[in-house]
Amino acid sequence: MRVRALFFASYREWAGTDALELRLGEGATVADAVTLVRRRPGLERIPESAVVAVNEEYAPSETALRDGDEVAFIPPVSGG
């Protein structure tokens, strides 16, 4: 299956792009997508417990993915 990984803020800088296509096996989860992304040079800095949204909704690591999903990697935000 193919999913589109989206990167924001510092994650975008580390990736050198705002999006990548990921190929995952059937039955893959958010955790599998995170593991695959973290194998790319520069993206190993993304934490295993990264905040992720699937199709614009926050999703826990055990969320099952489907072909065509968008998986957004959202870095921590601080402010004041």
SULZINOR-V690211 format. One record per residue. RES is the residue in one small letter. SS is DSSP state (a for helix, b for strand, c for the rest). PSI is psi in radians with two decimals (* if undefined). OMEGA is omega in whole degrees, 0 to 359 (999 if undefined). Layout:
res=[RES/RES]
ss=[SS/SS]
psi=[PSI/PSI]
omega=[OMEGA/OMEGA]
This chain:
res=[m/r/v/r/a/l/f/f/a/s/y/r/e/w/a/g/t/d/a/l/e/l/r/l/g/e/g/a/t/v/a/d/a/v/t/l/v/r/r/r/p/g/l/e/r/i/p/e/s/a/v/v/a/v/n/e/e/y/a/p/s/e/t/a/l/r/d/g/d/e/v/a/f/i/p/p/v/s/g/g]
ss=[c/b/b/b/b/b/b/c/c/a/a/a/a/a/a/c/c/c/b/b/b/b/b/c/c/c/c/c/b/a/a/a/a/a/a/a/a/a/c/c/c/c/a/a/a/c/c/c/c/c/b/b/b/b/c/c/b/b/c/c/c/c/c/b/c/c/c/c/c/b/b/b/b/b/c/c/c/c/c/c]
psi=[2.72/2.35/2.74/2.11/2.24/2.45/2.48/2.64/-2.20/-0.57/-0.65/-0.74/-0.78/-0.67/-0.46/0.20/2.86/-0.15/2.61/2.62/2.29/2.47/2.11/2.73/2.80/2.50/0.12/2.68/3.05/-0.75/-0.68/-0.69/-0.74/-0.79/-0.78/-0.78/-0.71/-0.20/-0.25/2.46/2.31/-0.49/-0.02/-0.26/-0.28/2.24/2.61/-0.49/0.56/2.58/2.21/2.50/2.42/2.12/0.81/0.32/2.30/2.45/2.35/2.89/-0.45/0.03/2.23/2.45/2.70/2.73/2.28/-0.08/2.68/2.22/1.91/2.26/2.07/2.01/2.81/2.55/2.36/2.77/-3.12/*]
omega=[179/174/180/177/179/182/182/174/184/179/177/179/180/182/184/179/178/181/175/172/178/174/182/177/177/181/181/180/174/179/178/178/179/180/180/180/183/177/181/178/181/183/176/178/176/182/176/181/182/174/184/173/175/182/174/175/178/185/175/186/182/180/177/178/177/178/178/179/170/181/183/178/189/180/177/180/175/181/182/999]
